[in-house]
Amino acid sequence: MKTAFRGLTTLAALVSLAPSARAQVRASETASVSQTVDGTTLTVDYSRPRIRGRAQVYGSEKVIPWGEVWTPGANWATTLEVNKDVTVNGHLLPKGKYSVWMKVEQREWTVVFDTTVRLFHTQHPIADSALVHFPVTPENVKGPEVLTWSFPDVSTTGTTLRMAWADRAVSLAIGVQPSTPITLAADLAPRYTGEYSFQWTSAGPDAPAGAGPPPPSVWKVTYAQDMLLADWGPPPFPEWSHLVLIKIGDDWFYPGAMLDGELFDVANDLVIEFSLAGGKATGFEVRGENDEIIGRGTRTK
C-alpha cells in the first residue's frame, strides 16, 4: 500500500511538472534582434519556424497558401518596436510597437504593420486598423532552414531589415531621423567659407616624449549640397580628410568624417568654435575635453 501511494505521489509530481517541461521545447523557438542607428533603436521579437523537410513552404496549402495573410514567424505575431519615428520603404512609421504581417502572393507581397500587437498568428489584422501597408517584391533565395530576421547593413542614416526563410526573402529599407542635422542654411555659409592655416597646440598624448606639434595643415572650407565642408590636409587619419561641420550652437560645430559622400562618424568630443569680426570668421579654435584648446586655425584667404 505504501509502495502504491509512493508511486501515485511520484506520478502526480511528474504530471504537475509536465507543463513546465513542455514549455522549454517549442517547434518554433522565440528570438529577438535589435539594431540602433543614430539613437533610433529597432527591435524585432518573433518565433522561428523551421522547414523540417517540407518540400514547399510558400504556395503550399499545408503551410502558407498563396493569398495568405501571414505573420513572418510563428505562434504570436512577429512585432517591430521603434523608439523614434522611422520610414520603411519610404513610408512613415511613427514611434511605437506593431505586429508585422505579409500577404503572400506568387509575385508581389504586401507588408502590413498593425497597431494591434498581441495577435495570434491565425488572427489576421483588421484592414482598417493597419497603419502602414505597401507592396514589396520578394527575392528568390536558397534557405535558410530557420526563419531569420536580421539587419545585414547599417549606415548613419538607416539600415536594412531583412526576413529570410526557405526560398524567399524580403528586405525593408529603414530610414531614421538624424540626431544632429548636417545641413546649414545657405545665408550662414559665407561667414565661414575660405582657407585657414591650422596648427595643433601640442604633439598629442600618443606622441614620443619631447616631440613637438605636427607641421601646420590647410583647411579649405566650402559650401555644397547644403553642407559646410572642410578638406583637411594632411589629416591625422585618412578617413578624416573630408569633414562636414555640424552646427550645434552660435558659431560652434562638431566635426564629422565624410566617406564616399556619406557621414561616416562624428567626433562629438571635439568642438570647433569660430571667431568672427565684421560678420566673417577670422579663425577658429578646436576644443577637447575640459574645454582645453588643442588646435587653432587662422584665416589666410
Beta strands, then each sheet from edge to edge (+ up, - down):
strand 1: 29-37
strand 2: 40-48
strand 3: 69-70
strand 4: 79-82
strand 5: 86-88
strand 6: 91-93
strand 7: 96-103
strand 8: 109-114
strand 9: 130-136
strand 10: 139-140
strand 11: 148-150
strand 12: 158-165
strand 13: 168-176
strand 14: 194-200
strand 15: 217-224
strand 16: 227-233
strand 17: 242-249
strand 18: 252-259
strand 19: 262-266
strand 20: 271-277
strand 21: 280-287
strand 22: 293-299
sheet 1: 1+ 2- 4+ 7- 3+
sheet 2: 1+ 2- 4+ 7- 8+ 9-
sheet 3: 6+ 5- 13+ 10-
sheet 4: 6+ 5- 13+ 12- 11+
sheet 5: 19+ 18- 17+ 16- 15+ 14- 22+ 21- 20+
end
